Amino acid sequence: MKKSSNRPKLLPLAIFGVLTVFPVFGTLGGTVSGGTAPGTLSALIPGVDGVPIAQETEEPRELPLIDPNAEDPVDVAPQDWVDFEPPNPVNSESEDLKFEQVMQGAVAKNLSRRPLSEIISTVAEQLIGTPYVAGLLDQSSDETLVISLAGFDCVLFIESVLAIARGIAVRDYTYQGFSDRIEEQRYRDGKLTDYCSRLHYFSDWIYDNSKRGLVENITPSLGGIPLNKTLNFMTEHRQSYPQLTDDVNYDCIRKVEANLKEVSLTYIPQDQISTLYDRLQPGDIIATATDIEGLDVTHTGFVYQSKDGKMGFIHASPSGQVTVSPDLQSYVQAVEGQIGIIVARPLDTRPQVPDTLPSF
């Protein structure tokens, strides 16, 4: 097992890799979240041109925090917490600065005393405008713990925000703690051993992290219906994943996919999402279920509640950067191939979560 240095100097960005069809976190839930992005959908699925496999197709162009009532989209800077400019994707010093700024802001605001959902939302806001970068996890033939805050794909964004928020919750503001939590979330049983230990399908990511008490799949309790699928996208498209040219990796991923047949998959159909807004909360993890054969999820992000109470979606968008889509259901319906959502709620494991502080 190899681990990269805490702050990689050469990789443009970092953490998961692309939303390469995720069997789960590789790219969310069934998309190969931590996997190599298999080229383009056009090479795998007839009729889809020039779209990276782990990304949404025909996604509308968005800008951060769009005002849905404005005639023209308006850019809005991160809210009043810590002001900073998005760092250069290859500048490790700016990555360090970004991490330090987020943590200093957390201390200044006593964020550790807030509910985990509020911590997640606050951290995510500070990353608005960070560039979208695909394929970061698969730039090396050896599986290493890749971490960066200079750019994200959709799963890297989820993992980074969640790892930082979990650290803040227990007042661990160290980079080492952040690194340890990334590994814990990304790999089976929380340990990096090899390529196959990465939770490539997002459904697998949710399942494994739920076993260890980090998240809860609340989709069934929200009235989710069965997602009747056999997850085998990676092995069916072996040629698109460089690491699967190795027979050991290929055979191991086949076993992972076989084991996923025992995992119950449910989703909320896209036309029912808005009926559940009062049961969702900021910081809930959203994975978009797909109709692509062999794949469960194609994108991920967090529920985001605006100041006027609307339920939106904050995510690392393939259109270019971390952004907020103002309405979750509208976003899902606007992207070809997305049929609904899977919802996982991060669990706050602190003994007590004081609720005496006013919201800010």
C-alpha positions in Angstrom: 0.0 0.0 0.0 1.3 3.5 -0.8 0.1 6.8 0.4 0.8 10.0 -1.4 2.2 13.0 0.5 -0.4 15.0 2.3 -0.4 17.7 -0.3 0.4 16.3 -3.8 2.5 18.7 -5.9 1.8 17.3 -9.4 -1.8 16.2 -9.4 -4.1 19.0 -10.6 -6.6 18.1 -7.9 -7.5 15.3 -6.0 -9.4 12.9 -4.0 -11.7 10.6 -5.8 -11.4 10.5 -9.3 -14.1 11.2 -11.5 -17.6 10.4 -11.2 -16.7 7.6 -13.3 -19.8 5.7 -13.1 -19.7 4.9 -9.7 -20.6 1.9 -8.4 -20.7 4.1 -5.6 -18.4 6.5 -4.4 -16.1 6.3 -7.1 -18.6 8.2 -8.4 -21.4 8.0 -6.3 -23.6 5.3 -5.7 -23.2 3.2 -8.5 -21.2 5.4 -10.5 -17.7 4.5 -10.2 -16.9 7.2 -7.8 -13.4 6.4 -7.0 -12.8 4.9 -10.3 -11.2 6.0 -13.5 -13.5 7.9 -15.7 -14.1 5.5 -18.6 -13.5 7.9 -21.4 -16.8 9.2 -22.8 -20.3 7.9 -22.8 -20.3 8.0 -26.6 -17.8 5.2 -26.6 -19.9 3.1 -24.4 -23.5 4.0 -25.0 -24.8 4.8 -28.5 -26.3 8.2 -29.1 -24.4 10.1 -26.3 -21.6 12.3 -27.6 -18.6 13.8 -25.9 -19.7 13.4 -22.3 -17.4 11.9 -19.7 -18.9 8.7 -18.4 -19.2 9.7 -14.8 -20.8 13.0 -15.6 -24.3 14.2 -16.3 -25.4 14.5 -19.9 -26.8 17.7 -21.3 -26.4 19.5 -18.0 -27.6 23.2 -18.1 -24.9 25.7 -17.5 -25.0 27.1 -14.0 -23.4 29.8 -11.9 -23.0 29.8 -8.2 -26.1 30.5 -6.2 -28.4 31.3 -9.1 -31.4 33.5 -8.3 -34.2 31.6 -10.0 -36.3 34.8 -10.1 -33.7 36.9 -11.8 -33.8 37.5 -15.5 -30.1 36.8 -15.8 -28.0 34.5 -13.5 -26.1 36.4 -10.8 -22.9 35.2 -9.3 -22.9 35.3 -5.5 -19.8 35.1 -3.4 -19.6 32.6 -0.5 -21.5 33.8 2.5 -20.2 35.8 5.4 -17.7 33.4 6.9 -14.3 33.2 5.4 -13.5 35.1 2.2 -11.0 33.7 -0.2 -10.3 33.3 -3.9 -10.5 29.8 -5.4 -6.9 28.5 -5.5 -4.9 27.5 -8.6 -5.6 23.7 -9.0 -1.8 22.9 -9.0 -0.8 25.3 -6.2 -0.3 23.2 -3.1 0.4 26.3 -1.0 -3.0 27.7 -1.8 -4.5 24.4 -0.9 -2.9 24.6 2.5 -4.2 28.2 2.9 -7.7 27.1 1.9 -7.7 24.3 4.5 -6.3 26.6 7.2 -8.9 29.3 6.4 -11.8 26.9 6.6 -10.6 25.6 10.0 -9.8 29.1 11.3 -13.3 30.1 10.4 -14.7 27.1 12.1 -12.9 28.0 15.3 -13.9 31.6 15.1 -17.6 30.7 14.7 -17.6 28.0 17.3 -18.8 25.7 14.5 -18.1 22.6 16.5 -21.1 23.4 18.7 -23.5 23.3 15.7 -25.4 20.3 14.4 -23.4 18.3 11.9 -25.9 19.2 9.1 -25.1 22.9 9.7 -21.3 22.3 9.8 -21.5 20.4 6.4 -23.5 23.2 4.8 -21.2 25.9 6.1 -18.0 24.1 4.9 -19.6 23.4 1.5 -20.4 27.1 1.0 -16.7 27.9 1.4 -15.9 25.8 -1.6 -18.3 27.4 -4.1 -16.4 28.3 -7.2 -13.7 25.6 -6.8 -13.0 24.1 -10.2 -14.4 20.8 -11.4 -11.6 18.4 -12.3 -12.2 14.8 -13.4 -10.0 11.6 -13.1 -7.8 12.6 -10.1 -7.8 9.3 -8.4 -6.5 7.3 -11.3 -3.5 9.2 -12.4 -1.2 6.5 -10.9 -1.2 2.8 -11.6 -0.6 2.3 -7.8 -3.5 3.0 -5.5 -2.5 6.0 -3.3 -4.5 8.2 -1.0 -5.0 11.3 -3.2 -6.2 14.4 -1.5 -6.6 18.0 -2.7 -8.8 21.0 -2.1 -7.9 22.7 -5.3 -10.5 21.0 -7.4 -13.1 18.3 -7.3 -15.2 15.9 -9.1 -18.6 15.3 -7.6 -17.5 12.5 -5.2 -14.3 14.2 -4.2 -16.4 17.2 -3.2 -18.7 15.0 -1.0 -15.8 13.3 0.6 -13.8 16.4 1.3 -16.7 18.4 2.8 -17.8 15.5 4.9 -14.3 14.7 6.2 -13.7 18.4 7.1 -17.1 18.7 8.8 -16.6 15.5 10.8 -13.2 16.8 12.0 -14.7 20.2 13.0 -17.5 18.4 14.9 -14.9 16.7 17.2 -12.6 19.7 17.3 -9.9 18.0 15.3 -8.6 20.8 13.0 -5.5 18.9 11.8 -4.7 18.0 8.2 -3.7 14.6 9.3 -7.2 14.1 10.8 -8.7 15.2 7.5 -6.5 12.8 5.6 -7.5 9.9 7.9 -11.2 10.6 7.5 -10.8 10.7 3.7 -9.3 7.2 3.8 -12.0 6.0 6.2 -14.8 7.1 3.9 -13.3 6.1 0.6 -12.2 2.5 1.3 -13.8 -0.7 2.3 -13.8 -1.1 6.1 -12.0 2.3 6.2 -8.6 1.0 5.0 -6.7 1.5 1.8 -5.0 -1.7 0.7 -5.3 -1.7 -3.1 -7.4 -0.6 -6.1 -10.2 -3.0 -5.2 -10.5 -1.7 -1.7 -11.8 1.6 -3.0 -15.6 1.9 -2.9 -16.2 2.4 -6.6 -19.9 2.1 -6.8 -21.7 4.8 -4.7 -24.3 2.3 -3.5 -21.4 0.3 -2.1 -20.0 3.5 -0.6 -23.2 4.2 1.2 -23.6 0.6 2.3 -20.0 0.3 3.7 -20.1 3.7 5.4 -23.4 2.9 6.9 -22.1 -0.3 8.4 -19.5 1.8 10.3 -22.0 4.4 11.5 -20.9 7.3 9.3 -24.1 7.6 7.3 -27.6 6.2 7.1 -29.4 5.4 3.8 -32.8 7.0 4.5 -34.1 6.4 1.0 -36.3 3.4 2.1 -37.9 5.5 4.9 -38.7 8.3 2.5 -40.7 5.9 0.4 -38.1 4.8 -2.1 -39.0 2.2 -4.7 -36.7 -0.7 -5.9 -33.9 0.2 -8.3 -33.9 -3.2 -10.1 -30.4 -3.3 -11.5 -27.4 -5.6 -11.7 -24.3 -3.4 -11.1 -21.7 -4.5 -13.5 -20.7 -1.4 -15.5 -17.0 -1.6 -14.6 -16.5 -5.2 -15.7 -18.7 -4.8 -18.7 -16.6 -1.9 -19.8 -13.2 -3.2 -18.7 -11.4 -1.6 -21.6 -12.4 1.9 -20.2 -10.6 1.3 -16.9 -6.8 1.1 -17.1 -6.5 -0.6 -13.7 -8.8 -3.4 -14.9 -6.2 -4.6 -17.5 -4.7 -6.3 -14.4 -6.5 -9.6 -14.0 -6.2 -9.5 -10.3 -8.0 -6.1 -10.1 -10.6 -7.3 -12.7 -11.4 -10.5 -10.8 -11.7 -8.6 -7.5 -14.1 -6.0 -9.0 -16.2 -8.9 -10.4 -16.5 -10.3 -6.9 -17.5 -6.8 -5.5 -20.2 -6.5 -8.2 -21.5 -10.0 -7.3 -21.7 -9.1 -3.6 -23.7 -6.0 -4.5 -26.5 -8.2 -5.7 -27.3 -8.7 -2.0 -27.5 -4.9 -1.4 -31.1 -3.6 -1.6 -31.2 -0.5 -3.9 -34.1 1.9 -3.8 -34.6 5.5 -5.1 -37.0 8.4 -5.1 -38.5 9.0 -8.6 -37.6 12.5 -9.8 -41.3 13.7 -9.9 -41.7 12.9 -6.2 -38.6 14.7 -4.9 -40.3 18.0 -4.0 -42.9 16.2 -2.0 -40.1 15.2 0.4 -38.5 18.6 1.0 -39.9 18.9 4.5 -38.2 15.5 5.3 -34.8 16.4 3.9 -32.3 18.5 5.7 -29.2 20.5 4.7 -26.2 18.3 4.4 -28.0 15.2 3.3 -26.0 13.4 0.6 -27.8 13.2 -2.7 -26.9 10.6 -5.4 -28.7 10.8 -8.7 -30.0 7.4 -9.8 -29.5 6.7 -13.5 -31.2 4.6 -16.3 -27.7 3.6 -17.7 -27.5 -0.1 -17.7 -25.2 -1.6 -15.1 -24.8 1.7 -13.2 -26.6 3.0 -10.1 -25.5 6.6 -9.8 -24.0 9.3 -12.1 -23.7 12.3 -9.8 -23.6 13.4 -6.2 -23.9 16.5 -4.0 -25.6 17.8 -0.8 -29.0 19.2 0.0 -28.6 23.0 0.3 -31.2 25.1 2.0 -31.2 28.8 0.9 -32.0 31.6 3.2 -35.5 31.8 1.8 -36.1 28.1 2.7 -35.8 26.6 -0.8 -34.2 23.2 -1.1 -31.4 23.3 -3.6 -28.4 21.2 -4.5 -24.8 22.1 -3.9 -22.3 20.0 -6.0 -19.2 20.0 -8.0 -20.8 20.4 -11.4 -19.2 19.1 -14.6 -20.2 22.4 -16.1 -17.2 23.9 -14.4 -17.1 24.4 -10.6 -18.7 23.9 -7.3 -22.1 25.6 -7.6 -25.6 25.7 -6.1 -28.6 24.6 -8.2 -31.6 26.5 -6.6 -34.1 23.6 -6.8 -33.2 19.9 -6.3 -36.1 18.4 -8.2 -35.7 20.8 -11.1 -32.0 20.0 -11.3 -32.5 16.2 -11.4 -35.3 16.5 -14.1 -33.1 18.8 -16.3 -30.3 16.2 -16.7 -30.7 13.4 -19.2 -30.4 9.9 -17.8 -31.2 10.9 -14.2 -34.3 9.2 -12.9 -34.4 10.1 -9.3 -32.3 10.3 -6.1 -30.8 8.2 -3.4 -30.5 9.9 0.0 -27.9 9.2 2.7 -27.8 11.2 5.9 -24.4 11.8 7.6 -24.6 10.7 11.2 -23.6 12.9 14.1 -21.8 10.6 16.5 -21.0 13.2 19.2 -22.6 12.4 22.6 -24.5 15.7 22.5 -25.2 18.3 19.9 -26.0 21.6 21.7 -28.8 23.5 20.1 -28.6 26.6 22.2 -26.6 28.7 19.8 -28.6 30.8 17.3 -28.2 30.0 13.6 -26.0 32.2 11.5 
